[in-house]
Amino acid sequence: SLTMALAAGAALGGVFFAGLRWTVQRVPTASNPWLLLGASFIVRATLLVAGAILIGREDWRMLALYMVGFLLARFVSLWPTRRQLQQSNKPAKAPKESQPWT
């Protein structure tokens, strides 16, 4: 059952971060971005808290594994973003400077 707590944390964490990504992608074109951000946060936070209450009510170790699963989902969901940022921030090769005096 401890494995189920870890899996539940990872699954709900995946839903949380997928929802966050979906929200952030739609904010620039939303007619009311603050409403979108607020509603998205409330839904995502409610899912996480409900999962924590259901999982953690039996044993604190299950709650701890639920949180570990959530953190694993965070690292997994941020992995492609970090790779993309690292690739986009690579400095371009500077052109060789011509030296007019030689």
PASE-904163 format. One line per 2 residues: number of its first residue (from 1); their letters; for each residue x, y, z of N, C-alpha, C, O. Coordinates in Angstrom, 3 decimals. Example, Ala and Ser with C-alpha at 12.3 -4.5 7.8 and 13.67 -1.06 7.14 Angstrom:
2
1	AS	13.190,-5.690,7.800,12.300,-4.500,7.800,13.200,-3.300,7.800,14.236,-3.319,8.465 | 12.850,-2.250,7.080,13.670,-1.060,7.140,12.900,0.030,7.870,13.409,1.138,8.039 $
***
This chain:
102
1	SL	0.819,-1.197,0.000,0.000,0.000,0.000,0.862,1.261,0.000,0.424,2.328,-0.430 | 2.089,1.123,0.487,2.997,2.271,0.425,3.342,2.595,-1.027,3.528,3.756,-1.390 $
3	TM	3.423,1.553,-1.844,3.684,1.758,-3.271,2.534,2.520,-3.923,2.745,3.361,-4.797 | 1.322,2.211,-3.488,0.155,2.910,-4.036,0.184,4.394,-3.664,-0.232,5.240,-4.456 $
5	AL	0.668,4.708,-2.475,0.771,6.110,-2.058,1.769,6.847,-2.943,1.522,7.978,-3.363 | 2.889,6.204,-3.222,3.895,6.803,-4.108,3.326,6.996,-5.513,3.512,8.046,-6.128 $
7	AA	2.637,5.978,-6.011,2.042,6.057,-7.346,0.957,7.130,-7.403,0.852,7.849,-8.397 | 0.160,7.242,-6.359,-0.895,8.267,-6.335,-0.283,9.660,-6.329,-0.776,10.555,-7.016 $
9	GA	0.780,9.852,-5.565,1.452,11.149,-5.547,2.038,11.498,-6.907,1.952,12.638,-7.363 | 2.637,10.494,-7.548,3.209,10.734,-8.880,2.113,11.032,-9.900,2.265,11.919,-10.740 $
11	AL	1.011,10.290,-9.822,-0.085,10.506,-10.777,-0.727,11.879,-10.586,-0.926,12.614,-11.553 | -1.047,12.222,-9.349,-1.672,13.533,-9.119,-0.674,14.663,-9.358,-1.062,15.754,-9.777 $
13	GG	0.590,14.412,-9.097,1.610,15.404,-9.434,1.694,15.615,-10.935,1.834,16.743,-11.407 | 1.608,14.521,-11.680,1.607,14.639,-13.147,0.417,15.442,-13.649,0.551,16.272,-14.548 $
15	VF	-0.747,15.188,-13.061,-1.949,15.957,-13.431,-1.754,17.429,-13.063,-2.108,18.317,-13.838 | -1.195,17.682,-11.889,-0.970,19.052,-11.433,-0.080,19.811,-12.413,-0.419,20.917,-12.832 $
17	FA	1.053,19.222,-12.777,1.992,19.938,-13.638,1.548,19.978,-15.095,1.885,20.917,-15.815 | 0.800,18.979,-15.538,0.218,19.050,-16.880,-0.808,20.175,-16.940,-0.881,20.908,-17.927 $
19	GL	-1.599,20.306,-15.881,-2.567,21.403,-15.824,-1.895,22.755,-15.758,-2.367,23.719,-16.360 | -0.797,22.832,-15.032,-0.049,24.088,-14.961,0.503,24.469,-16.324,0.415,25.624,-16.739 $
21	RW	1.071,23.493,-17.015,1.614,23.763,-18.353,0.504,24.207,-19.307,0.674,25.152,-20.077 | -0.631,23.512,-19.244,-1.767,23.863,-20.092,-2.208,25.301,-19.817,-2.479,26.064,-20.745 $
23	TV	-2.276,25.660,-18.544,-2.706,27.009,-18.160,-1.734,28.066,-18.663,-2.147,29.071,-19.243 | -0.457,27.842,-18.444,0.557,28.831,-18.835,0.565,29.033,-20.346,0.804,30.144,-20.820 $
25	QR	0.308,27.984,-21.100,0.277,28.112,-22.559,-0.929,28.915,-23.033,-0.877,29.530,-24.099 | -2.004,28.921,-22.268,-3.226,29.605,-22.697,-3.394,31.010,-22.126,-4.258,31.760,-22.581 $
27	VP	-2.594,31.371,-21.155,-2.717,32.695,-20.543,-2.541,33.828,-21.559,-3.324,34.777,-21.522 | -1.563,33.783,-22.458,-1.385,34.916,-23.380,-2.593,35.196,-24.275,-2.807,36.340,-24.677 $
29	TA	-3.376,34.179,-24.587,-4.519,34.385,-25.483,-5.861,34.391,-24.754,-6.909,34.524,-25.387 | -5.838,34.250,-23.439,-7.091,34.188,-22.671,-7.734,35.569,-22.598,-7.043,36.583,-22.496 $
31	SN	-9.067,35.596,-22.652,-9.764,36.876,-22.535,-9.701,37.394,-21.101,-9.722,38.605,-20.881 | -9.625,36.496,-20.132,-9.508,36.878,-18.731,-8.431,36.008,-18.083,-8.753,35.003,-17.449 $
33	PW	-7.163,36.377,-18.233,-6.083,35.506,-17.760,-6.074,35.296,-16.245,-5.693,34.225,-15.774 | -6.488,36.307,-15.480,-6.495,36.147,-14.027,-7.514,35.104,-13.590,-7.265,34.336,-12.662 $
35	LL	-8.646,35.079,-14.251,-9.660,34.070,-13.944,-9.143,32.680,-14.289,-9.335,31.733,-13.526 | -8.492,32.561,-15.432,-7.914,31.279,-15.842,-6.871,30.807,-14.843,-6.876,29.645,-14.436 $
37	LG	-5.978,31.702,-14.447,-4.934,31.338,-13.484,-5.541,30.943,-12.134,-5.140,29.942,-11.540 | -6.491,31.718,-11.662,-7.106,31.433,-10.366,-7.887,30.135,-10.368,-7.754,29.323,-9.452 $
39	AS	-8.702,29.936,-11.394,-9.508,28.707,-11.470,-8.613,27.487,-11.619,-8.866,26.449,-11.007 | -7.580,27.605,-12.420,-6.660,26.491,-12.607,-5.970,26.131,-11.296,-5.847,24.955,-10.956 $
41	FI	-5.523,27.143,-10.565,-4.860,26.887,-9.294,-5.801,26.215,-8.300,-5.413,25.269,-7.615 | -7.029,26.701,-8.224,-7.987,26.137,-7.270,-8.267,24.668,-7.595,-8.308,23.831,-6.693 $
43	VR	-8.456,24.358,-8.860,-8.725,22.964,-9.245,-7.513,22.085,-8.958,-7.653,21.003,-8.388 | -6.325,22.542,-9.350,-5.115,21.740,-9.144,-4.815,21.551,-7.652,-4.467,20.450,-7.226 $
45	AT	-4.948,22.609,-6.867,-4.677,22.511,-5.435,-5.708,21.628,-4.732,-5.362,20.876,-3.821 | -6.966,21.715,-5.151,-8.013,20.876,-4.565,-7.729,19.398,-4.809,-7.894,18.570,-3.913 $
47	LL	-7.304,19.073,-6.027,-6.954,17.681,-6.327,-5.814,17.188,-5.446,-5.863,16.076,-4.920 | -4.793,18.014,-5.290,-3.649,17.608,-4.476,-4.019,17.430,-3.012,-3.627,16.447,-2.384 $
49	VA	-4.766,18.368,-2.472,-5.141,18.290,-1.056,-6.088,17.116,-0.818,-5.965,16.409,0.182 | -7.026,16.911,-1.734,-7.940,15.774,-1.589,-7.157,14.460,-1.620,-7.420,13.557,-0.825 $
51	GA	-6.214,14.360,-2.522,-5.378,13.164,-2.573,-4.581,12.981,-1.298,-4.472,11.863,-0.793 | -4.022,14.054,-0.770,-3.248,13.975,0.464,-4.121,13.547,1.640,-3.688,12.762,2.483 $
53	IL	-5.330,14.052,1.696,-6.235,13.675,2.792,-6.609,12.196,2.683,-6.594,11.470,3.677 | -6.945,11.758,1.468,-7.336,10.362,1.294,-6.179,9.407,1.554,-6.368,8.357,2.167 $
55	IG	-4.999,9.758,1.097,-3.834,8.878,1.243,-3.284,8.944,2.667,-2.959,7.909,3.249 | -3.176,10.135,3.230,-2.486,10.313,4.494,-3.304,10.072,5.735,-2.769,10.155,6.841 $
57	RE	-4.567,9.780,5.597,-5.384,9.617,6.798,-5.094,8.310,7.539,-5.413,8.184,8.721 | -4.493,7.342,6.850,-4.205,6.067,7.505,-2.864,6.061,8.226,-2.746,5.543,9.337 $
59	DW	-1.852,6.643,7.580,-0.505,6.539,8.130,0.328,7.704,7.599,0.224,8.067,6.428 | 1.140,8.275,8.453,1.960,9.414,8.045,2.982,9.003,6.996,3.388,9.826,6.177 $
61	RM	3.410,7.724,7.008,4.379,7.269,6.004,3.767,7.268,4.613,4.459,7.515,3.625 | 2.495,6.997,4.535,1.819,7.044,3.236,1.764,8.476,2.721,1.950,8.724,1.529 $
63	LA	1.509,9.409,3.619,1.507,10.812,3.230,2.898,11.249,2.768,3.031,11.990,1.794 | 3.923,10.788,3.468,5.289,11.126,3.084,5.610,10.574,1.690,6.219,11.268,0.876 $
65	LY	5.210,9.344,1.415,5.455,8.775,0.089,4.611,9.461,-0.977,5.048,9.590,-2.121 | 3.433,9.893,-0.624,2.593,10.674,-1.544,3.335,11.948,-1.961,3.346,12.315,-3.136 $
67	MV	3.951,12.611,-0.988,4.695,13.837,-1.289,5.944,13.538,-2.113,6.305,14.318,-2.994 | 6.602,12.421,-1.837,7.767,12.022,-2.635,7.336,11.773,-4.080,8.022,12.184,-5.016 $
69	GF	6.208,11.104,-4.257,5.680,10.882,-5.604,5.391,12.189,-6.325,5.665,12.320,-7.518 | 4.838,13.155,-5.602,4.579,14.475,-6.183,5.885,15.134,-6.622,5.963,15.696,-7.714 $
71	LL	6.906,15.064,-5.774,8.196,15.664,-6.127,8.833,14.959,-7.322,9.452,15.607,-8.166 | 8.688,13.655,-7.397,9.191,12.928,-8.566,8.489,13.411,-9.841,9.123,13.602,-10.878 $
73	AR	7.185,13.602,-9.743,6.433,14.111,-10.899,6.922,15.502,-11.280,6.975,15.842,-12.462 | 7.276,16.295,-10.296,7.791,17.640,-10.567,9.092,17.563,-11.355,9.256,18.252,-12.362 $
75	FV	10.009,16.728,-10.897,11.286,16.610,-11.593,11.110,16.050,-13.000,11.769,16.501,-13.937 | 10.234,15.081,-13.146,9.994,14.498,-14.468,9.355,15.516,-15.398,9.719,15.591,-16.572 $
77	SL	8.422,16.290,-14.900,7.732,17.262,-15.756,8.628,18.448,-16.111,8.445,19.059,-17.164 | 9.585,18.782,-15.260,10.482,19.890,-15.555,11.668,19.490,-16.416,12.346,20.355,-16.973 $
79	WP	11.929,18.199,-16.534,13.085,17.732,-17.293,13.098,18.253,-18.736,14.115,18.805,-19.157 | 12.010,18.104,-19.517,12.044,18.614,-20.901,12.205,20.137,-20.960,12.852,20.662,-21.866 $
81	TR	11.623,20.831,-20.005,11.720,22.295,-19.993,13.154,22.726,-19.742,13.653,23.640,-20.398 | 13.815,22.078,-18.802,15.209,22.427,-18.523,16.099,22.132,-19.713,16.974,22.934,-20.040 $
83	RQ	15.895,20.993,-20.369,16.705,20.670,-21.551,16.478,21.709,-22.645,17.418,22.131,-23.319 | 15.231,22.112,-22.811,14.900,23.097,-23.841,15.553,24.434,-23.520,16.079,25.092,-24.416 $
85	LQ	15.527,24.844,-22.258,16.154,26.103,-21.865,17.667,26.046,-22.022,18.286,27.015,-22.460 | 18.254,24.926,-21.668,19.698,24.796,-21.810,20.110,24.875,-23.265,21.135,25.479,-23.584 $
87	QS	19.336,24.279,-24.152,19.660,24.321,-25.570,19.459,25.711,-26.149,20.223,26.135,-27.016 | 18.449,26.423,-25.683,18.184,27.754,-26.225,19.132,28.803,-25.663,19.304,29.858,-26.273 $
89	NK	19.760,28.538,-24.504,20.671,29.505,-23.893,22.128,29.279,-24.243,23.007,29.969,-23.725 | 22.396,28.315,-25.123,23.780,28.106,-25.519,24.236,29.321,-26.318,23.545,29.763,-27.235 $
91	PA	25.386,29.852,-25.970,25.851,31.018,-26.712,26.201,30.640,-28.153,26.780,29.589,-28.427 | 25.835,31.516,-29.031,26.166,31.296,-30.437,27.660,31.521,-30.628,28.285,32.312,-29.922 $
93	KA	28.204,30.819,-31.580,29.619,31.011,-31.856,29.820,32.390,-32.458,29.148,32.789,-33.409 | 30.748,33.085,-31.884,31.043,34.426,-32.386,31.806,34.294,-33.700,32.664,33.423,-33.844 $
95	PK	31.491,35.158,-34.650,32.243,35.102,-35.909,33.695,35.499,-35.660,34.009,36.313,-34.792 | 34.547,34.899,-36.446,35.957,35.239,-36.305,36.136,36.695,-36.705,35.648,37.155,-37.738 $
97	ES	36.846,37.387,-35.854,37.070,38.788,-36.137,38.182,38.924,-37.177,39.238,38.296,-37.100 | 37.889,39.751,-38.119,38.938,40.010,-39.105,39.828,41.113,-38.534,39.353,42.089,-37.954 $
99	QP	41.072,40.931,-38.711,42.007,41.903,-38.204,42.551,42.717,-39.390,43.385,42.235,-40.157 | 42.068,43.944,-39.520,42.433,44.735,-40.694,43.929,45.095,-40.727,44.464,45.405,-41.791 $
101	WT	44.587,45.056,-39.595,45.977,45.485,-39.573,46.942,44.378,-39.966,48.146,44.619,-40.062 | 46.435,43.157,-40.197,47.377,42.109,-40.589,47.207,41.731,-42.023,47.920,40.860,-42.521 $
***
